[in-house]
Amino acid sequence: MVKAIVGANWGDEGKGKITDLCAEASDIVVRFQGGANAGHTIINKYGRFALHQLPSGIFHENITNIIGNGCALNVESLMDEIDSIKSAGINFRLLISERAQVLLPHHVLLDVYEEERLGNKAFGSTKSGIAPFFSDKYAKIGLQVWELFNDELLKEKLEMMYEKVNVTLKYLYNKPEINFMEVYGILKGYAKCIKDYVADTSLFLRNAIKENKTILLEGQLGTLKDTDHGIYPYVTSSSTLAGYAAVGSGIPPYEIKDILCITKAYSSAVGEGPFVSEILDPTEAEELRKRGGDKGEYGATTGRPRRVGYFDTVASRYGAELQGATEVCLTCLDVLSYLDEIPVCTAYEFEGRTYKNFLTTDKLYASKPVFEKLKGWKCSIKGIRKYEDLPAEAKAYVEFIEKEIGVKITMVSNGPAREDIIYR
């Protein structure tokens, strides 16, 4: 059985907790996409962790965790994560795909310099090197993990690569050039760090499927950050869709039987780009931001304050449909308990017309939200474990969203702790 967990919106939907819960019932957990540019926050018996590359099954020593070929492997960041897990006394199993691409030092530099160059037209990058990384990958000049162990090939590729990189650094950004042999030394250190984890993970997964193992595929960010179908160009540089999970892990697409799509009970986003249901009043936005999540709405990777808004059924339905969601988990329902009434964006108004379908970026910028207001429940719902025990207004809110997005909500998260979950 293969199951994918993905985000319906802009990312930051609370996938970490849900993946951690689902991982318990899995034999294998796979990160199939993304890099250290975004993270999952997980709270469990070992403490509070922000995972950026490690799969969420890393806390269970009987689970094999895989960093798939679709990931942007930042070895330095990964080793920091591994150290934090080891220091908490956690034993784990980890495999890294030999075909995963390696993020190089110049990727981060080019990301930073390009955002500086763009100034007020910047994309709001996390400056983790992701766009330059994928530029190299698809230009076929990047490095796969296996190449770290071939000394002569590695030197030859780096020499050719940095001829081009240094022209960009010197003449476009007016920055210092890079000695490729210094990078070679860094990469040989990377190879030493990860050599015990490297494997043919696609073969491992294909064999696991034959053995009827339970496999969980874990995505990063959400539909609206997908390169093709998101709010381009304010997107990440890889596909965030469950359809890519087969590619990014190296398994046949028909093996994915269940797609759990995560969405918050309100909206949040990091970075630039259109956000139709965003709360523009600073006081109103800050009130929701400080109540959100377990430590407020701040990015797990960057610490940046997230933009917040009310639930957007147009964006969420679009997100769930593109992901091919077979079920939905609604997170952070408890956060809304302070509101007398709760606005929900059910349509967009653009040039005098009302739209229920998601629009292209230019139209989104010019759209206004059409809100329907639902009655709030005005009491804490933390600690409630049965759906029928929720206040009538809270159930009405869940069922309204379920009807609007057209997919069954099977789980409701009503607090940051692992046990704060209601199964429907």
Secondary structure, 3 states (H helix, E strand, C coil): CEEEEEECCCCCCCHHHHHHHHHCCCCEEEECCECCCCCEEEEECCEEEEECCCCHHHHCCCCEEEECCCEEECHHHHHHHHHHHHHCCCCCEEEEECCCEECCHHHHHHHHHHHHHHHHHCCCCCCCCHHHHHHHHHCCCCCEHHHHHCHHHHHHHHHHHHHHHHHHHHHCCCCCCCCHHHHHHHHHHHHHHHCCCEECHHHHHHHHHHCCCCEEEEEEEEHHHCCCCCCCCCCCCCCCCHHHHHHHHCCCHHHEEEEEEEEECCEEECCCCCCCCECCCHHHHHHHHHHCCCCCCECCCCCCECEEECEEHHHHHHHHHHHCCCEEEEECHHHHHHCCEEEEEEEEEECCEEECCCCCHHHHHCCEEEEEEEECCCCCCCCCCCHHHCCHHHHHHHHHHHHHHCCCEEEEECCCCCCCEEEC
